[in-house]
Amino acid sequence: MTTTQTESETAVSAQPQNDNAKKLFSKPAFVCLFAIVCCALWGSAFPFIKIGYSLFEIGDSDYSSQILFAGIRFALAGVLTIFAGSAVSKKILVLRKNSVGRVAVLALFQTVLQYIFFYIGLANTQGTKASVINSSSVFFAVIISALIFRQDKITVKKAVGCIIGFAELLL
């Protein structure tokens, strides 16, 4: 964004892309396909991390190598994300100086600390067990949110959905 271009001008120029995205994500078939692809990619992380541990001979108690492995994986993913975002927006994505602090805090808590524990835990269990534990977090989020927030009640539909989802998870 140039110094003469305001944020509102940027928002206006980006509007056609947002409209295209809204149209695309309003089609149930696309949303379903996109969700399936995301689930497949997310679920494939467990076995591929375990395969990476064995390929690079990273032991269960070699925590520094596990964290380095995670860091390299996320650095590559970040670079690919910037390239993909730049290609989609047809301009090079650059982090604004006033956002650096917020991005750093978010990265620390949502990525760095979470995945340090994730990679160390995964090294000490089977990939399938880790996948089940990680996937069950959705059901715990539904239950905990109902306990914390008064406006979020567990309805019959939510309870049945959690029971069916958890049963499918165990299959």
N, C-alpha and C positions, 0 to 999 in steps of 0.2 A: 504494500500500500504506500503510495507516495505521500509526501507531506501535504500536498494540496487536495488529496482525495480524502473525503471524510468517511467515517464508518457507515453512515447511511447510504452513501453512494456505493460502497462496497457491497452492502446488503442488497441494494437494488440490482447491481450487476450480477450478483449470484442467484437472484430469484429464479431465472429460467431453469437452472440446474436443480434447485430445490423442488420446483414444480415437477420436473421429470422424475426425481426420486420419489416424490409423493405418489405420482401416478403408478410408478413401478411397484412400490411397496403397498399399494392399495389392491393389487391383484392377489387373491388368495393362493393361486397356484404358485406364483413367484415367491410369496412369503413362506409357503410350506417348503418349497425346494430350497430356499435360502436357509431356513431353519435346519433342514436335514443336513445340508452341507456344513453348516456351523457345528452341529452336534458331532458329525463324523470327524471334522478336524479337531474339535476339542477333545473328543474321546480318544483319538489316535495319539495324543500327546503322551499318555502313560506308557504304552508299549515302546514308542520311539525314544523316549527318554531312557527307558531301561536298555534298549538296544544301544543307544549312544554310550551309556555307562560301560557296557561290555566291550564295545568297539574301542573306546579310549582307555579301557582298563581302569576305570574309576571304581574304587572300592567303596563298600558300605560306610566306612568310617573316614573316608577321605573327603571331609567337608569342604575344604578349600577348593578342590578340583570340581566338586559338585556345584559350588557357587560360581566358579569360573565358567563351567559348562552352561549354566543358566544365563549368566551374563552375556556370553557370546551369542547364545540363541536369541535373547531378547534384543541385543544390539542389531543383529541381522534382521530381525523382524521389524525393528524400528526404522531401519534404513529402507526396507521394502515398503513399509507403510508410507514413508515420506515420498518415495518414488511413485507409488500408486496414487496417493492423494494429489501429487503434483500433476500427474498425467490426467486425472479426472478433472481437476480444476483448471488445467491448461496454464498453470503458472507455478513457479517454484515456491513451495511452502517454507516459510521461515518463521521461527518463533519470535514473537515480539519481546522486547526487553522487559516490559512491565509484566509479562506473564511467566518469566523464568522462575520466580520464587514459588508461585502457586503450582506450576508444573512439577517443580522439584519436590514439594511436599506431597503432592498426589503420587508421584512416582515412588517416593520412599515408602509410603504406607500401602498403596494399592498394588505395587509390583515388587519392589525390592524385598521388603520384609515378608510379605506373603509368600513369595516364591523361594526365599531362603528356607523357610520352614517346609514348604511343599517339596523341594528337591531333596532335602535331608530326610524327610519322612518317607518319600518314595524310595529312597535307597535302602530303607530298612523294612520294606514290606513288598508284597507282590503287587504288580501293576493292576491286577483285577480288583484286589481289595482296596487299593488306593482309589480306583475309579468309582467303586461303590460308595466309599466314604465321601469323596468329593461330590458326587452326584446327589447324595442325600442332603447336602447343605440347602438345596432348594426347599425341601420339605420342612427343615428346621426353620428356615427363614419365614415361611408361611405361619408356622406355629408361634414363633417368637414375636413376630410382628403383631399377631393377635393379642399376645400377652402385654406388649408394650403400648400399642396404640389402641385407644378405646374405639375409634371409628372403624378399625379393621377387625371385623368379627369373622370367626370361622363359621361359614355357612355349611349347609348340607352338601352343596356342590363342591365347595373347597375340600371338605373332609373326604368325600368320595373320590375326588380327583387326587388327593394326596395318597389315599389308600391304594388306588389303582396304579398310580405312578410309582409308589414305593414297591409294590408287588412286581411290576414290570422291571424295575431296577434290579431286583433280586434274581429275576429269571435270567 
